[in-house]
Amino acid sequence: MDVQPLSFSEHQFQPQVGRSVSIEQAAQLLGVSRRTVYYRIRDGRLRTIRTLGGSQRVLVDSVEEMRGAH
């Protein structure tokens, strides 16, 4: 049996749902506090993803939708 080592390119780990920004960056883009960003995540008005390291990042599409709603 011929076994080949697994190889992963960094592209395989990129989120397929779109670009994302940090909580701090989302707050700056929206002109609100970090706390408000967390409230909007909890309310479902901002969508997030988790990185492999466990960090929470806000999807740029949801930030743009929120900016357009004002």
MARVOPA-759769 format. One record per residue (C-alpha): y, z, x; residue in three letters. Coordinates in steps of 0.02 Angstrom, whole numbers, padded with zeros to 5 digits, always signed. Each point is the difference from the previous one (the first is absolute). Layout:
<pts>
YZXALA/...
</pts>
This chain:
<pts>
+00000+00000+00000MET/+00167-00053+00072ASP/+00138+00127-00034VAL/+00182-00044+00027GLN/+00136+00132+00015PRO/+00122+00014-00142LEU/+00173-00060+00040SER/+00149+00031-00111PHE/+00165-00088+00013SER/+00155+00094-00052GLU/+00024-00127-00139HIS/-00151+00068-00092GLN/+00089+00168-00019PHE/+00165-00067-00064GLN/+00031+00043-00183PRO/-00027-00149-00112GLN/+00121+00063-00132VAL/+00160-00035+00096GLY/+00124+00072+00121ARG/+00038+00185+00002SER/+00132+00120+00063VAL/+00003+00185+00040SER/+00056+00128-00127ILE/+00162+00021+00100GLU/+00032-00187+00003GLN/-00032-00014-00187ALA/+00126+00140-00030ALA/+00130-00090+00104GLN/-00031-00166-00087LEU/+00018+00081-00170LEU/+00145+00113+00049GLY/-00092+00156-00056VAL/-00077+00153+00082SER/-00179+00010+00064ARG/-00035+00123-00140ARG/+00054-00129-00129THR/-00118-00127+00080VAL/-00144+00124-00018TYR/+00047+00030-00183TYR/+00000-00187-00033ARG/-00169-00018+00085ILE/-00069+00140-00108ARG/+00073-00080-00157ASP/-00080-00165+00046GLY/+00165-00092+00023ARG/-00034-00029+00186LEU/-00169-00059+00063ARG/-00072+00057+00166THR/-00144-00030+00119ILE/-00082+00113+00128ARG/-00014-00055+00181THR/-00159+00025+00099LEU/+00083+00153+00075GLY/+00033+00072-00173GLY/+00187-00031-00010SER/+00072-00049-00168GLN/+00107-00158-00002ARG/+00100-00075-00142VAL/-00031-00182-00046LEU/+00156-00106+00026VAL/-00034-00093-00163ASP/+00015+00161-00099SER/+00162+00046+00091VAL/+00072-00170-00041GLU/-00053+00019-00183GLU/+00086+00170-00007MET/+00159-00070+00078ARG/+00001-00142-00127GLY/-00020+00123-00144ALA/+00171+00079+00032HIS/
</pts>
